[in-house]
Amino acid sequence: MIWFGNVSKRYERGGRLAVDGLQLQVDPGEIVGFLGPNGAGKTTTIKMLTGIIPPDTGEIEVDHRSMIRSPLEAKRKIGYVPDQPESVMRITGREYLHFFADVYRVSPAEREDRLVQYLERYRMEDVIDELIQGYSRGMKQKIAVIASLLHDPAVWVLDEPMVGLDPHAAKVVKEEMKWRRDHGKTVFFSTHVLEVAERLCDRIAILQQGRLVAVGTMEELRRGSGVGIADEETLEQLFLELTE
Ligand SMILES: Nc1ncnc2c1ncn2[C@@H]1O[C@H](COP(=O)(O)OP(=O)(O)OP(=O)(O)O)[C@@H](O)[C@H]1O
């Protein structure tokens, strides 16, 4: 479960709010897609959710742990895939994954099991002992995805996960999201790929200039858009109506 209680963030004094009074809950067993035009505040929201930057005001909870008051406990509940995969690390993929498994205290048996499984699933066995520096963007993205899953987190948070992934890897990530949802976990991800969001998400949240302008199922968004709603109205049409 993820809960944002009236969360706001401003980067510069006197500047505009990057996130403005965000109120949103994502429940276990739910995939929620986070959409919005460039600069809407999606990455800022995700950075606050994962405890990388603090909100100015408001409260954030992850699996009933407060990110403000119990940040370590809250962070342990999260698997996080950032928008820019690691590019400068002079360590191998395997070393990177063991580092994450150590940080999240994954037992040796579990980590070995999951490593074998995920390396095969993401077709990374052949490059896992090479330096991350030499990986393609997609490989860096895949290693970040695997690292985020090793501790089997209750809450999976991904910032633009489809960027750079080949069709096979994108499919595996989407299947992983559905599997986690079906096993009572929480999935929250930002994307500009509206077709993916439309097909995959149980609910969609749309941010514009830091404010949540819509949240709901596709059906609820269609009903709420109030523009002579045709049943087949796509998320792309709704998105453009709501954000232009
Ligand atoms: N470190 C920073 N310092 C100052 N302003 C920032 C910083 N990071 C983001 N901003 C500003 O905050 C606002 C929200 O940016 P953010 O990156 O959260 O948007 P986004 O929705 O993720 O955009 P995109 O879809 O382009 O990735 C923008 O106006 C951006 O310029």
The ligand as an SDF file (V2000), in Angstrom:
LIG
                    3D

 31 33  0  0  0  0  0  0  0  0999 V2000
   16.4350   19.1100   -8.8830 N   0  0  0  0  0  0  0  0  0  0  0  0
   15.5620   20.0290   -9.3140 C   0  0  0  0  0  0  0  0  0  0  0  0
   15.7670   21.3350   -9.0550 N   0  0  0  0  0  0  0  0  0  0  0  0
   14.8900   22.2880   -9.4570 C   0  0  0  0  0  0  0  0  0  0  0  0
   13.7520   22.0190  -10.1350 N   0  0  0  0  0  0  0  0  0  0  0  0
   13.5030   20.7280  -10.4220 C   0  0  0  0  0  0  0  0  0  0  0  0
   14.3760   19.6700  -10.0310 C   0  0  0  0  0  0  0  0  0  0  0  0
   13.8620   18.4980  -10.4590 N   0  0  0  0  0  0  0  0  0  0  0  0
   12.7000   18.8080  -11.0720 C   0  0  0  0  0  0  0  0  0  0  0  0
   12.4900   20.1360  -11.0600 N   0  0  0  0  0  0  0  0  0  0  0  0
   11.3170   20.8370  -11.6260 C   0  0  0  0  0  0  0  0  0  0  0  0
   10.1500   20.2880  -11.0130 O   0  0  0  0  0  0  0  0  0  0  0  0
    9.1010   20.1320  -11.9610 C   0  0  0  0  0  0  0  0  0  0  0  0
    8.6690   18.6680  -12.0100 C   0  0  0  0  0  0  0  0  0  0  0  0
    9.7250   17.8920  -12.5810 O   0  0  0  0  0  0  0  0  0  0  0  0
    9.6800   16.2960  -12.6270 P   0  0  0  0  0  0  0  0  0  0  0  0
   11.0110   15.8240  -13.1090 O   0  0  0  0  0  0  0  0  0  0  0  0
    9.1710   15.7990  -11.3330 O   0  0  0  0  0  0  0  0  0  0  0  0
    8.5590   16.0640  -13.7610 O   0  0  0  0  0  0  0  0  0  0  0  0
    8.1650   14.7410  -14.5740 P   0  0  0  0  0  0  0  0  0  0  0  0
    6.6580   14.7090  -14.5630 O   0  0  0  0  0  0  0  0  0  0  0  0
    8.8770   13.5710  -14.0410 O   0  0  0  0  0  0  0  0  0  0  0  0
    8.6610   15.0950  -16.0470 O   0  0  0  0  0  0  0  0  0  0  0  0
    9.1540   14.1500  -17.2740 P   0  0  0  0  0  0  0  0  0  0  0  0
    7.9160   13.4990  -17.8220 O   0  0  0  0  0  0  0  0  0  0  0  0
    9.7170   15.1510  -18.2380 O   0  0  0  0  0  0  0  0  0  0  0  0
   10.1700   13.2030  -16.7470 O   0  0  0  0  0  0  0  0  0  0  0  0
    9.6460   20.6720  -13.2940 C   0  0  0  0  0  0  0  0  0  0  0  0
    9.2410   22.0280  -13.4180 O   0  0  0  0  0  0  0  0  0  0  0  0
   11.1540   20.5790  -13.1240 C   0  0  0  0  0  0  0  0  0  0  0  0
   11.7940   21.5620  -13.8790 O   0  0  0  0  0  0  0  0  0  0  0  0
  1  2  1  0
  2  3  1  0
  2  7  2  0
  3  4  2  0
  4  5  1  0
  5  6  2  0
  6  7  1  0
  6 10  1  0
  7  8  1  0
  8  9  2  0
  9 10  1  0
 10 11  1  0
 11 12  1  0
 11 30  1  0
 12 13  1  0
 13 14  1  0
 13 28  1  0
 14 15  1  0
 15 16  1  0
 16 17  2  0
 16 18  1  0
 16 19  1  0
 19 20  1  0
 20 21  2  0
 20 22  1  0
 20 23  1  0
 23 24  1  0
 24 25  2  0
 24 26  1  0
 24 27  1  0
 28 29  1  0
 28 30  1  0
 30 31  1  0
M  END
$$$$
